[in-house]
Amino acid sequence: MFKTQAETLEFLQGFMPQLENTPDDREIVLCVPFTDLAVLSENLHGSRIQVGAQNVHWAETGAFTGEISASMLTELSVRYVVIGHSERRQYFGETDETVNLRLKAAQSAGLKPILCVGESKQQRDAGETEAVIFAQLEKDLAGVDQNNLVIAYEPIWAIGTGDTCESIEANRVIGLIRSKLSNPTVTIQYGGSVKPENIDEIMAQPEIDGALVGGASLDPKSFSRLVNFQ
């Protein structure tokens, strides 16, 4: 929950010039608050940056105060949507069942969902990492098209804490996630205290296809360093 529309435009002014030498094969998606989607979409028209939302409801219309439907997003040229982020699960009661409904609604409207999975510190300390994530995948992906999907592994204990999951361990878990998919070519990202200091090491791992970035994306210079990882 960052950036007004004015702050979003200011961010773009600092960020866009940093992409002149960014390799063409790198996908850049900005997943912003709902109030920023229109201004972002207008100002990125024809650029290489895709626009993403941070959530979507499973119903097309209805008495769901405070929610946003998939068609409301596609009307604004939104292409991606984050679903099941740990903060949605932790603070707003998201369950694997509602995540599954949102995933299917997003796909039926032509959006590409970014599904977030990951374990808490308590679960990791208890040796339950694999069991927790496999259970999430089984419930979340029931009936979901794996040909139109991104998955983000975000260990909850590493989000905004400064504790980064060791890149080798992140690579191991992402490899396990991939082994459970019917489509092993799904893009799988790592998310959790990704920053300029560790992006090169993270992206050097063979199983990691990208990064889901939080705090380090708020500053144009910092985020452009991530996009331009070596």
C-alpha positions as CSV (number, residue, x, y, z in Angstrom):
1,M,0.0,0.0,0.0
2,F,2.4,2.6,-1.3
3,K,2.3,5.6,-3.7
4,T,-0.5,8.0,-4.7
5,Q,-1.0,8.7,-8.4
6,A,1.3,11.7,-8.3
7,E,4.0,9.6,-6.6
8,T,3.5,6.9,-9.2
9,L,4.2,9.3,-12.0
10,E,7.3,10.5,-10.2
11,F,8.5,7.0,-9.9
12,L,8.1,6.4,-13.6
13,Q,10.1,9.5,-14.4
14,G,13.0,8.0,-12.4
15,F,12.5,4.4,-13.5
16,M,11.9,4.5,-17.3
17,P,15.3,6.0,-18.3
18,Q,17.1,3.2,-16.4
19,L,15.7,0.6,-18.8
20,E,17.6,1.7,-22.0
21,N,20.1,-1.2,-21.7
22,T,17.9,-3.8,-20.1
23,P,17.9,-7.0,-22.1
24,D,14.8,-7.5,-24.2
25,D,14.0,-10.9,-22.7
26,R,13.3,-9.5,-19.2
27,E,9.7,-9.1,-18.3
28,I,8.9,-6.1,-16.0
29,V,5.6,-6.0,-14.2
30,L,4.5,-3.3,-11.8
31,C,1.7,-4.5,-9.5
32,V,0.3,-1.4,-7.9
33,P,-2.7,-0.3,-5.7
34,F,-6.0,-0.1,-7.5
35,T,-6.0,3.7,-7.5
36,D,-2.8,3.7,-9.5
37,L,-3.8,1.3,-12.2
38,A,-5.4,3.8,-14.6
39,V,-2.6,6.4,-14.5
40,L,0.0,3.7,-14.8
41,S,-1.7,2.1,-17.8
42,E,-2.1,5.4,-19.6
43,N,1.6,6.3,-19.1
44,L,3.0,2.9,-20.0
45,H,1.0,2.4,-23.2
46,G,3.4,1.1,-25.8
47,S,6.2,0.6,-23.3
48,R,7.7,-2.8,-22.3
49,I,6.4,-2.6,-18.8
50,Q,3.2,-4.6,-18.0
51,V,0.7,-3.5,-15.4
52,G,-0.5,-5.8,-12.6
53,A,-3.0,-5.6,-9.8
54,Q,-2.6,-6.8,-6.2
55,N,-5.8,-8.8,-6.0
56,V,-9.0,-9.7,-7.8
57,H,-12.4,-11.1,-6.7
58,W,-13.8,-14.3,-8.0
59,A,-17.3,-13.0,-8.9
60,E,-18.0,-10.9,-12.0
61,T,-20.4,-8.5,-10.1
62,G,-22.2,-8.6,-6.8
63,A,-22.5,-7.4,-3.2
64,F,-18.8,-7.6,-2.4
65,T,-18.0,-4.2,-1.0
66,G,-14.4,-3.2,-1.3
67,E,-13.6,-5.9,-4.0
68,I,-12.6,-5.6,-7.6
69,S,-13.6,-7.9,-10.5
70,A,-11.5,-9.2,-13.3
71,S,-13.3,-7.2,-16.0
72,M,-12.7,-4.0,-14.0
73,L,-9.0,-4.8,-14.3
74,T,-8.9,-5.8,-17.9
75,E,-10.7,-2.6,-18.9
76,L,-7.6,-0.8,-17.5
77,S,-5.2,-2.9,-19.7
78,V,-4.1,-4.9,-16.6
79,R,-2.3,-8.1,-17.6
80,Y,-1.2,-9.6,-14.3
81,V,-2.7,-10.0,-10.9
82,V,-1.1,-11.1,-7.6
83,I,-3.2,-13.7,-5.8
84,G,-2.7,-15.3,-2.4
85,H,0.0,-13.0,-1.2
86,S,1.0,-13.9,2.4
87,E,-0.2,-10.5,3.7
88,R,-3.7,-11.2,2.2
89,R,-3.7,-14.6,3.8
90,Q,-2.3,-13.3,7.1
91,Y,-4.3,-10.1,7.6
92,F,-7.4,-10.5,5.4
93,G,-8.5,-14.1,5.8
94,E,-7.6,-15.4,2.4
95,T,-7.8,-19.2,2.3
96,D,-6.6,-21.8,-0.2
97,E,-10.2,-22.1,-1.3
98,T,-10.7,-18.3,-2.0
99,V,-7.2,-18.2,-3.7
100,N,-8.3,-21.0,-6.0
101,L,-11.6,-19.2,-6.9
102,R,-9.6,-16.0,-7.6
103,L,-7.1,-17.8,-9.8
104,K,-9.8,-19.3,-11.9
105,A,-11.7,-16.0,-12.2
106,A,-8.5,-14.2,-13.3
107,Q,-7.7,-16.8,-15.9
108,S,-11.2,-16.9,-17.4
109,A,-10.9,-13.1,-17.9
110,G,-7.5,-13.4,-19.6
111,L,-5.4,-12.2,-16.7
112,K,-2.2,-14.0,-15.8
113,P,-2.2,-14.7,-12.1
114,I,0.9,-14.6,-9.9
115,L,0.2,-17.2,-7.2
116,C,2.1,-16.8,-3.9
117,V,3.0,-19.7,-1.7
118,G,5.3,-20.0,1.3
119,E,5.7,-21.1,4.9
120,S,5.9,-19.2,8.2
121,K,8.9,-19.2,10.5
122,Q,7.1,-21.5,12.9
123,Q,6.3,-24.0,10.1
124,R,9.9,-23.9,8.8
125,D,11.3,-24.4,12.3
126,A,9.0,-27.4,12.7
127,G,10.4,-28.9,9.5
128,E,7.0,-28.5,7.7
129,T,8.2,-26.3,4.8
130,E,7.6,-28.9,2.1
131,A,4.3,-30.2,3.5
132,V,2.9,-26.7,3.8
133,I,3.8,-25.7,0.3
134,F,2.7,-28.9,-1.3
135,A,-0.7,-28.6,0.4
136,Q,-1.0,-25.0,-0.8
137,L,-0.2,-26.0,-4.4
138,E,-2.7,-28.9,-4.3
139,K,-5.6,-26.8,-3.2
140,D,-4.7,-23.5,-4.9
141,L,-4.1,-25.1,-8.3
142,A,-7.2,-27.4,-8.5
143,G,-8.7,-26.8,-11.9
144,V,-6.2,-24.0,-12.8
145,D,-4.6,-23.8,-16.2
146,Q,-0.8,-24.1,-15.6
147,N,-0.1,-22.7,-19.0
148,N,-1.2,-19.3,-17.9
149,L,0.4,-18.9,-14.5
150,V,3.3,-17.5,-12.6
151,I,4.2,-18.8,-9.1
152,A,6.1,-16.9,-6.5
153,Y,7.7,-18.7,-3.6
154,E,7.7,-16.2,-0.7
155,P,8.9,-17.6,2.6
156,I,6.8,-15.5,5.0
157,W,9.7,-15.3,7.5
158,A,11.8,-13.5,4.9
159,I,9.3,-10.8,3.9
160,G,10.3,-7.3,5.0
161,T,12.3,-8.8,7.9
162,G,15.7,-8.4,6.3
163,D,16.1,-12.2,6.6
164,T,16.6,-13.5,3.1
165,C,16.2,-17.2,2.4
166,E,19.7,-18.4,1.3
167,S,19.6,-18.5,-2.5
168,I,20.6,-22.2,-2.6
169,E,17.7,-23.0,-0.3
170,A,15.3,-20.8,-2.3
171,N,16.5,-22.7,-5.4
172,R,15.9,-26.1,-3.7
173,V,12.3,-25.2,-2.7
174,I,11.5,-23.8,-6.1
175,G,12.8,-27.0,-7.7
176,L,10.5,-28.9,-5.4
177,I,7.6,-26.7,-6.4
178,R,8.4,-27.3,-10.1
179,S,8.4,-31.0,-9.5
180,K,4.8,-30.9,-8.4
181,L,3.5,-29.1,-11.5
182,S,2.0,-30.6,-14.5
183,N,3.7,-27.9,-16.5
184,P,7.4,-27.6,-15.4
185,T,8.0,-24.6,-17.6
186,V,5.9,-22.3,-15.4
187,T,7.8,-19.2,-14.4
188,I,8.6,-19.4,-10.7
189,Q,9.9,-16.4,-8.8
190,Y,11.5,-15.9,-5.4
191,G,10.1,-13.2,-3.1
192,G,11.3,-12.2,0.3
193,S,13.8,-9.3,1.1
194,V,15.1,-9.3,-2.5
195,K,17.4,-6.3,-2.8
196,P,20.2,-4.9,-4.9
197,E,22.8,-6.6,-2.7
198,N,21.5,-10.1,-3.3
199,I,19.7,-10.0,-6.7
200,D,22.6,-11.3,-8.8
201,E,23.1,-14.3,-6.6
202,I,19.4,-15.1,-6.5
203,M,19.1,-14.9,-10.3
204,A,22.1,-17.0,-10.8
205,Q,20.2,-20.0,-9.4
206,P,19.0,-22.4,-12.1
207,E,15.5,-22.9,-10.8
208,I,14.7,-19.3,-10.1
209,D,13.1,-17.4,-13.1
210,G,12.4,-14.1,-11.5
211,A,11.8,-12.0,-8.4
212,L,8.6,-10.8,-6.6
213,V,9.9,-7.5,-5.1
214,G,8.4,-5.6,-2.2
215,G,10.2,-2.8,-0.4
216,A,13.1,-2.6,-2.8
217,S,10.8,-1.8,-5.7
218,L,9.6,1.5,-4.2
219,D,12.8,3.4,-5.2
220,P,13.4,3.7,-9.0
221,K,17.2,3.4,-8.6
222,S,16.9,0.3,-6.4
223,F,14.3,-1.4,-8.5
224,S,16.1,-0.7,-11.8
225,R,19.2,-2.4,-10.3
226,L,17.1,-5.5,-9.7
227,V,15.7,-5.4,-13.2
228,N,19.2,-5.0,-14.6
229,F,20.6,-7.9,-12.6
230,Q,24.0,-9.2,-13.8
